[in-house]
Amino acid sequence: MTERPHREGRPRFTGISTFSDHLGRFEFRHPSEWFRTELDGDLDGVIVGPDLADDATHFAVSVTDLGVSVVADDLPTLRDGFAEGLAALADLSVENSSDDTYNDIVKLERTLTFRDEASGETRKRRVWSMYADHWQFAVQYQGATVEEFGYWFPMGNYCFTSFQLPLALWFATDPAMQLAETQKAEAKKAEAKKTEAKAAAQRG
């Protein structure tokens, strides 16, 4: 088990950095002194935290292309799948739970503790499973221990509150915007047909 220093007070911000996904799918801000690196393995995303040598305390975002668009009506199915995934964590205890939709964006949020089987430590985590169009965003702040979660919470929570999706995804999941775009496209087609008919009449 990793030995960690006794902490008092609160961590201090000395600067802010912004991470922007190279494909423009999301961005967030984090303390500038924190490490930043790509996620391990086949995961597509980024992890930041106060100590690279002890990265069990971190804020991370991973992105998955589902290959199919999600809509608000999918919430019950997504909730069930999320619960099944979390159930695999040892000694799971869910402290807070909320599910929300914003047009066709679905966000499942949980605050929980679990036992890390490798170290035996009890970790605490706040996690979003967010679905926008055909993308799934797994966004989490984790403390290596319950105490570490509490100590670094002001910074981890800052990362959460600064997390943003691009306007293009908001538009893609807004039925009103989709209808407006469809109507605009149909109007353009109608105008093009009218112009062609007028030109054909003039040629005749």
Phi, psi and omega in degrees: 000134182290132174274132182237149181292152173288130184248141176230156179070213181228150176293151182252137173283130175247353179175164182233135174241152178248129173258126176242121179304138185294342176259006176073022185275339179193168171205160175201166178249152181209162178303134186293338180277353179285150175289159176217130179205165178287157176290155182284162173065219183270004181289138180257107181166199187218152176228138176228157179183173184284338186211110181298330180286346179223065189280010173294338170263118187194169165239132184217151176228126172238148185235136178231133175273113184283341181080358178211143183284141177263143176235167184303326181294348179280355186308311181302318179294317180295319179300316181296317180294321178297316180297320179297320179295317180293330182298342179286346180284137183290139176052043182295134173223115181270119183271321180219147183213135175208147179230130184222155171232144175232099193055242179256017170271131180245131178231122175253127182234136177221142167245128191209164169237154177203163179263123175285117188291332180289318184259340184081358182280150174269115180265156173236140188216140167247128187222141169249138163246107188245136183238125179221116185058239180257017181252141169248129178247119173260111186243123183215144167246129182228141171255137180301331174222170176299321180293318179295322177301314181293319182295314184271002186305318180304324180280318178297320179292326177298318177301316179300309186292339180267355180294132182222145169262154180288156179302328181300323179287323176298317178296319183294338183252011180255108182304324180296319179293321179297318178296318180297318179294321178296316179296321179296317180295320180293323178296320179295319179296318180296319180294321179295320179295321179296316180296319180293320179296321178295318180294321180294322179294322179291326178290327181288000000 
